[in-house]
């Protein structure tokens, strides 16, 4: 059974293994074999990346470069019981900066998933995850001139639990999906900087799907996000807020070539402290995939979010888009091209950033269980505040293996 990434977007915002714009690394595709442990199957894998980053602190001046090695072992345990499926994943990522050992890191992700099918109309997906992660210097709370104020990356722990309940058969004309998740983020070092950023987030949502054609459904979605900052700073108004989203759209799998989901609507962010300005905005989310050939796929993603600020602003109004092209030239060799763009507007400081990302990757399957890859990425941020400008280039070789 294929496991659903029920809260993939939630984990993505945790920024453990993903980029904010578009991942520079090609998704290498090995076909791992499993080890049978009675009713449980175990799938171990190991990825090693070695390369060079010419601006590890993402600064506009005095750029520092370094060779980088990333060692990433993973293990999955999978069990099935009739229509129900369970998965436990352990993922460790060790990063080594050979010219800046203070920036070395070890990130850990532990995640459990359960997909429960009670009958044809009732399904429940459960998730629990623990992240021990970091914000590299020059990102998050240490952007721009703050990149080297600290002598090491900012570290945090994150706990996530979530559930998605679906009522209605896949082929039914109407279907309802309810979601609930709770996320706690606690920073663990540089507490003078990070203490006020500890927070917990409660997400709830309800989506109604109405099938208008065999493979096309209209949808209406309502979501609420409540954010509570655990440690308020004396004399500073609270950042506690809640955000409502009302979205209307469609999802389709109309042909073998095209699939997609598009939503658009209204977002409102309201702060608990009257001293902070609320925000109303038009919002949208879309992901459309087009495969003109079975071996060639284009994917367009775009969206708008009101993100939490890392500084003195109330929020960051972020609009992003990316296009990727994955192409298999034969049974062994694949390439990936990607372009991403993000526009970020900060409401109080009037800071505006435009970030462009370009990447190209190629992978070659030496064996079913062994893949080699080569990836190049260029990222450029242009800000109306010069301290936040930067150019970054990285090159990585990847070896990915399994049983």
N, C-alpha and C positions, 0 to 999 in steps of 0.2 A: 504494500500500500504506500502511496506517495503521501508524505507528510505535508500538511499545509503550513506555510509560514504566516500563521494567524497574526502575529504581531511583528512582522518583519520591519515595518516602518517605525514602530516604537523602538526596536533594538537599533535600528539605523541611527536614530537621533542620539543614541548613547555613544555613537562614534567610536566604537571599539575597533571595528575592522573596515570601516567604510569612509569614503571621502564625502565632503559636503556637496560636491558638484557632480563629479563622475569618477568612478574608480579607475585608476591608471592601469590596473593589472587586468590582463586578459583572463577570462574565466576558463582555465584549463580543464579539460574534460577527460579525466581518467575513468576507468570502469573498475572500481575496487571489488575484490572478492571478500567474502565474509568468513569469519571463523564461527563455527557452530558451538554454542555453549548450552546444550540442551534446548530449552524453549527460547533462548536468547541468541541473537546473532551479533557478533562484534566486528566492526569495520575500523581498523586503524589506518591512518594515513600520515604522511609527513611531507611538508612543503618547505623548501629552503630557497630564500631569495638573497642574491648578492648583487650590489650595485653601487651607484654613486648619486648623491644629492648635492646640488651646488649652492643651496641656500636653506640650511636646515632650520633656521630660526625665522624664515619668511620676513626678512627685514629689507628696507629700502636702501640701506647703506651698510658698510662693513659686513658684507655677506660672508658667512662661514660655510665651507663645504666639507663633506665627509663621505668616506666609503661607508656603506651600510650593509649589515647582514641581518636577515630576519629568519628565525627558525620557528616553524609552526607545526607542532604535532597535534593531531586530533584523534579522538576515538569516539565511535558511536556504538550504542547498544540498542538493538531493535528487537521488539517482541510483538507478535500478533496473536490475537485471540478472536477467531472468527472475523467479524467485520471491524473489530476494534484494533487499534495499533498504538504502540507506545515507543517512545524514543528518548534516550538520555545521551547528551553530547557533552564532551569535555574538550575544550579548545584552549591551548596555551600558545601565546605568541611572545617570543623573546627577540627584542630588537637591540642590536649592537651598533653604536656609532663609533667607528674606529678612530676618529679624530676628536671625539667629544664624549668621553666615557660617562660624564655626568648625565648624559641624556639617554643612557641605556634604560630599557624598560622590560618588564615582564607583565603582560596582560593575560588575564584568565577569564574564560567564559564557561560557566556550567549551566546547562539548559535541559529542562525536561518537558516533553510534549506528550499529550495523550489525545487521540482522536477516537471518540466514542460514538458509535452508531446504535441508537436504541431501536429504531425501526426506520422505514423508508422516509418518514416525515420528521424525525427528531434526531438531531446530531449535536454533539457538544465537543468543542476543542478546548483543551486546557494547556496552559503554559506557566512554568515557573523558571526564572533565570536569575543568576547571580553574576555580576560583572565586577572584576577588579581591573581598573583601566587607568589611563592617563591622558592628559592633554599635553601634547608636545609643546615645548617652548615656542612662542610665536603664534599659538592658536588659543582659542577660548579666552580665558581670563588674562592671558599674557600676550595679547596682540601688539603689534607695532613696537613702540619704544619700550614697552614692558617686557619684551621677549627675553632679555637677559638680566632683568632685575633679580629674578630667582636663580639659584645655581643648579636647578634640576626641574624636571617636568612636574606639573601639578597632578596629583593622584586623587582618585575618587573610587568609591564603591557604589554599586547600583544594584538594587533588588527589584525584580519585576514579577508580578503575578497577573494572570489574565485568563479570561474565558470568553468564548464565542458560542452562542447557542443559536441553532438554525431550526426553524419550524417550516416545514413544507418540502415536498419532494423536489428533486432537481427539475423534473419535467412539469411540475405543477404550474398553473397560471399565476398564482400568487405565492410569495415566499417572504418570510420575515427573518431577519438576522439581528441579534442583539449582542453587543460587545461591552465588556467591562474589564478594566485593567488598572492596576495600582503600581506606581513606580516611586521608589525612594532613592534619592541621590545624596550621598554624604561625602564631602571632600575630607581627605585624611592628612594633608600637610599644608604648610604655609597658611596657617589658620587666620592670621591677620588679614590676608587677602580673601580666603575662601569661606570663612565661617558664615558670612551673610548670604552665601550662595547655596547652602544646603537646602534642599526642598523635596517635597513629595507631590506627586501628580496623580490625580484620579481622572480617568477617562471613561466616559459612558457613551454609548451610541446605539441607535436603532435604525435599521435600513429595511425598507419595503421594496421588493422586486415584483414587477408586474410584467409577465411575458406577453409580448405583442406579436412575436413571430417565433418559430421553433427554436431559433438560436439567438434571439434578441429580446432583452428586457429593459423596460424603463425602471428607474429607481428614484426613491425619495429617501433622503438620509438626514437625520438630526444627531448632532454630536455635542457633548459638553466636556470641556477640560477645565478642571479646577486645580490651581497651583498654589501651594502653601509654602512659604519660606519659613524655615524652622527658627532662624535666629535673626531677629530684627536688630538693626543698628540704631542706637539712640540718636534722635534728631533727624533721622532719615525716614521719609514716608514709606509705608509698607509696599512691597511689590506683589503681595497676594492678589490673585485675580481669578476670574473664570471667563472662559471663552465659549460662545455658542456658535455652531455652524449649521446652516440649513442648506442642503445641496439637492439639486435635481439633475438627473443625467440618464445615461444609458450604458449598458454593457452588452457586448455582442461577440459571437464567434460565428460570423455569418458565412464564412467560407474557409477553406483550408489555408487561404493566404492571409486573412485579416482577422485579428482579434483586438478587442480594446475595451476600455472603460473610461468614460468622460463624465465629470461632475462639475457643476458650477452653481454658485449661489451667494449667500450672505454670511459674513462673519462679524461677530461683535465681541470685543474684549473689554471687560469691565473690571476696574480695580476696586478693592475694598476700601482703599484710602481715597477720600474725595480730593486730595491734593494732587493726584495723578490723573492725567487726561485719558478718558476712554477712547476706543477706536472702533469705527465701523468700516467695513471694507467689502468690496466684491472679491470673491475667492473662487478658486478653481483647482481641480486635480484631474490629470489625464495621463493615460498610458495606452498607446496604440502600437500594435505590432503588425508589420507587413512582411510577408515572406513570398517574394515573387518566385522563388525556387525553394525546394525543400532544404537546400543547403545554404541558403542566404536569407538573412533576416535583418530588417531595419526596425528599430524601436524608438519611438518618440515619447518623452516624458516631460511634463510641465506642471507647475503648480505655484500656489501662493500661500505663504504662511506668515503669521505674526509670531516671531520667535522671541524667546527670552533674551534680554539684553545681558551682555557681559560687563557693562560699565554703568554709567549714570542714566542711560536712557530708559524709557518705559518699556520699549519693545523694539524689535527690528522687523520691518516690513520687507519680507524676502520673496522675490519672484525668480523662478528658476526654470530652465529648460535644458534638455540634453537629447542628443541623437546618437545612437550607436548602430554600427553595421557589423554583424558577425557573418563571416563567409567561410565555408569549408571548401577548400580547393580540391581536396581528395579525402580519402578515408583517414589520412594521418595529419595533414597540415591544415591549420585554420588561422584566420586573421581576424582582428577586431580593430575597428576605427571608432573613435568617440569624440564628440565635441559637447562641452557643457558651458552654460552661461548662467550667472546669478547676479541679480541686482538687489542690493541691500540698502535700505534707507532707515536711518536712526532718527527717532522722532524729536529728541531734545537737542542733541549736539549738531543736528543738520549734516551729519556725516553721510556720504553716499559712496558706495563701493560698487564697481562693476568688475566681476571676475570671469575670465575666460579660461577654459581648460581644453587642451588638445592631447589626445593619446593615441598611440598605435601599438599593437601587439601582434605577435605571431607565436603559435605553439605547434609543436610537432610531437606526435605520439610515437615514441620509440617502441613501446609495448603497450598492451592493454592496461598495464599497471604503472607505466612510467611515461611522463610527459615533460618535455623541455619547452621553456618559453623565454621570450625576449620582449620587453616592454619599454617604451619611451613616453614620457609625459612632459608637457610644458604647461605651467599655470601662471597667469598674469593677472594681478589685481591693480586696478586704476581707481584711486580714491580722490575725493576732493580735499582730503587731508593727507598731505604728502607722507606723513609718518606711517600710513597704512598701505602705501604702495609696495609691491614686490613683484619680482620675477623668480620663478623656480623651475628648474629642469632636473629630471631624474631619469636614470637608466637602470633597469634591473634585468638580471638573468634569473630564471626560476626553474627549479627541479621539483617536480611533484610526483610522489610515489605512493603506492599502496600494496596490498597483497595481490 
